[in-house]
Amino acid sequence: MELLDRYLEAVKKHLPWQRQDDIIAELRANLESQLEEKEAALGRPLTTGEAEDWLRQMGPPIHVAARYQPQRYLIGPALFPFYLYVLKMTFFWATVIWTIVAVLQIAAQTPSELTVLATVLRLPGMLMTTAAWVTLIFAIIEFAAARCPGKFPMLAPPSANWSPGDLPPLGQQLAGGKKPHSFAHAVAEVIFGFLFLVWWLLVPRHPYLLIGPGVLYWHASPFQLAPFSVLFYWWVVVVNVVQLAWRSADLIRGSWPRPRTAQTIVVSAVGLIPLGLLLSVPDHAYVLLRNPALDQAHYGAALNSINLSIHWSAVVICAFTVLGLVWEIGRMSLNAYRKRTAAMR
Amino acid sequence: MTLTENLFENLRLELRRGCLTLAVLAELRQEYYGYTLRKALAERGLEIDESTLYPLLRRLEAQGLLTSEWREEDKRNKRFYRLSTDGEQMFGQLLGEWQAINASISNIL
């Protein structure tokens, strides 16, 4: 029967070449036996329509051929959770390293809308390349482990070595009766942190983003920022990169509901650096006159007033930050003490 | 197909999968070739698609549970299968397991 020959030929195309003749010979023998029986029961050959219905019941050739193949995975179910974990961690670290490099690159040039936008747009491509490499490595591990089971114990998933003691604490058990952060809260913090960073990087090129129409008055005014402001600006970038990286890591690792005492301490400590920088400026000269010889007499008093205001604002912010830092360190020490005494009971 | 029907179909296939292997091993305590095995199972009330049964025979043979040989019958070459020694042992173990599960389910119900 020509239709049967065509069907078997189509199945053969999708079979592994080493076994295709054998499988097709067996399939042909079985199907021809079935056909003979059908035709004997009808007392005539099958019509084209009946033959099509019969073969349709067998299924599409590619599906029939697929059933003769072993079940194949690019990354199998045993390895998949580890693949996903490694992928998340790789994404996180790739983003952190990329952000640091991008910030340094932008700093080396004059920050502009275009350079920041171009740098941000390079991120998806970099992440896709990273994902492709991680997937390729895991596919190779899966292939090697499937071909030679037991020969690569170092490639086996470390499921046998886990310890219940390593499990993270329950999110609901935060000290001091505090509620754990929600997932939505954690995501919002990362998104807004990122947007803030982008906005802050655009400010030097486009100061209207910070002071709006006041930029016209600023350009026309006799004042200018002292050179220390560049260093202060980049320290603010560093503080925000550290905070954003930490919060992203919490999100990726699923640890956002945990207490953030250590994170608060580190970020506050790093945040003290630009504040300390502000306080150490000689004579509180944050703002200078563009032309001191001409404008000192007229604007000298206003200048002193502006610089003193900035100085005392910095002192107040610094005091609050130090108090917050001391509070967090005290709370962390108290929690550690409570845990130690609870363990000793 | 609705979601419920789809779910039922998936669960039904999952439930049948292991049982089909057991039924095929049981039936192959005597020799059959693919088509006659399918008919014998159908006569006992267990319908299996050709596209499921024939690859299953190959897989069980590759696992060493069946032996096969090409032989001419009714002027046509056919591949006959039967249970191997390992297959007999495995069949005994699987049968014990199936009976235990069956008894447990009956107790639960």
Chai-1 contact restraints between the chains, C-beta under 6 A:
chainA,res_idxA,chainB,res_idxB,connection_type,confidence,min_distance_angstrom,max_distance_angstrom,comment,restraint_id
A,E26,B,R79,contact,1.0,0.0,6.0,A-B,restraint_1
A,A29,B,R76,contact,1.0,0.0,6.0,A-B,restraint_2
A,A29,B,K78,contact,1.0,0.0,6.0,A-B,restraint_3
A,N30,B,G34,contact,1.0,0.0,6.0,A-B,restraint_4
A,N30,B,Y35,contact,1.0,0.0,6.0,A-B,restraint_5
A,S33,B,Y35,contact,1.0,0.0,6.0,A-B,restraint_6
A,Q34,B,Y35,contact,1.0,0.0,6.0,A-B,restraint_7
A,M58,B,E50,contact,1.0,0.0,6.0,A-B,restraint_8
A,M58,B,S51,contact,1.0,0.0,6.0,A-B,restraint_9
A,G59,B,S51,contact,1.0,0.0,6.0,A-B,restraint_10
A,V64,B,S51,contact,1.0,0.0,6.0,A-B,restraint_11
A,R67,B,S51,contact,1.0,0.0,6.0,A-B,restraint_12
A,R67,B,P55,contact,1.0,0.0,6.0,A-B,restraint_13
A,Y68,B,P55,contact,1.0,0.0,6.0,A-B,restraint_14
